[in-house]
Amino acid sequence: PKHIPHLYQKFLTEEYFQEIGLPFVALRPGAFLDQELERQKAGFSQGRLRTVIAPDVPLTYILADDVAHCAAAALTVSGMEGERIDLGMEKTITPRDLSTELSHALGHKIEPQLFSALTGNADLDAFIAYMNTGQYVADVGKQIQFFGSAPTLADSV
């Protein structure tokens, strides 16, 4: 979307590379689950997962290590030139799904707690609003085609 500068700039870069004939593979990762868990871990002992995303809105998440694996593989897999590949887990995940999986992994109840937070950063605020539309989801078909199965939430948590 044009109204989210960091996403739009990446898109324009891909378009430019294609226009000038520069060989490229564009990896498009979803939100980084490991960063989200690190930011949220203090609340887990109190049974909460604070989120700016409504509890039942689906998102695409991925771990940074999984992105690194795909990036390394992209250097050696043939037939990828010019591909734009969404990266994510096998299914979209809602904050409620994440809370359920964390509850299972930690052995105590974790509940999503929605809070409203305007950051004052226009790009970030637009991105949060966009994620809340339910459109921040990936089609991981090409990821599976080129790199094998997509990770699961249970394996990632």
SVG drawing of the C-alpha trace seen along z (x, -y; Angstrom):
<svg xmlns="http://www.w3.org/2000/svg" viewBox="-12 -12 36 41">
<polyline fill="none" stroke="black" stroke-width="0.4" points="0.0,0.0 1.2,-3.5 0.3,-4.9 2.8,-2.8 6.2,-4.2 8.5,-1.2 6.3,1.3 5.8,-1.0 9.5,-1.8 10.4,1.9 7.8,2.4 9.2,-0.5 12.7,0.9 11.5,4.3 9.8,2.5 13.0,0.5 15.2,3.7 12.8,5.3 12.6,2.2 16.4,2.0 16.8,5.7 18.8,6.3 18.5,9.9 16.8,10.1 14.8,12.2 12.5,10.3 11.8,12.0 8.8,10.5 8.7,11.6 5.7,11.1 5.9,9.7 8.8,11.1 7.4,13.4 10.7,13.6 10.7,9.8 7.1,9.8 7.7,12.4 10.8,10.6 8.8,7.4 6.0,9.2 7.8,11.6 7.5,9.5 3.7,9.8 3.6,13.6 4.1,14.1 1.0,11.9 -0.9,14.0 -1.1,11.3 -0.1,10.7 -0.5,7.0 -1.3,6.3 -2.2,3.4 -3.9,5.8 -7.4,6.9 -7.5,10.4 -9.1,12.1 -7.4,10.4 -5.1,12.7 -1.5,11.8 1.5,13.4 4.4,14.1 7.8,15.6 11.0,16.1 14.1,14.2 16.0,17.5 13.5,18.8 14.0,15.6 17.8,16.2 17.3,19.8 15.3,18.7 17.8,15.9 20.7,18.4 18.8,20.9 17.8,18.2 21.5,18.0 21.6,21.6 18.1,22.5 17.8,22.2 14.8,20.7 14.1,18.0 15.3,14.9 12.6,12.2 10.5,14.0 8.7,12.1 8.2,14.5 6.1,14.0 7.5,15.6 5.5,16.7 4.2,19.6 2.0,22.3 -1.1,20.4 -2.0,16.9 -2.1,16.3 -4.3,14.1 -3.2,12.6 -5.7,15.1 -4.0,18.0 -0.7,16.8 -2.0,16.5 -3.4,20.1 -0.1,21.5 1.8,19.5 -0.6,20.8 0.1,24.4 3.9,23.8 4.2,22.0 1.6,24.1 -0.6,21.2 -3.3,19.0 -2.2,16.2 -4.9,13.7 -4.6,11.2 -5.0,7.6 -5.8,5.0 -4.4,1.6 -4.5,-1.5 -1.1,-3.1 -0.4,-5.9 3.3,-6.1 3.6,-9.5 5.5,-7.8 3.3,-8.1 4.8,-5.0 4.3,-2.8 0.9,-4.1 -0.2,-3.5 1.3,0.0 -0.6,0.9 -3.8,-0.4 -3.1,1.7 -2.4,4.8 -5.8,4.4 -7.6,4.6 -6.7,8.3 -4.9,7.8 -1.4,8.3 -1.4,12.0 1.0,13.8 0.5,16.5 3.3,18.9 2.9,21.0 6.1,19.9 8.0,20.2 6.9,23.8 7.7,24.4 11.3,23.0 12.2,23.7 10.1,26.6 7.4,26.6 6.5,23.5 7.0,23.5 4.2,23.9 3.3,21.7 3.7,24.6 7.3,25.3 8.1,21.6 6.9,20.9"/>
</svg>
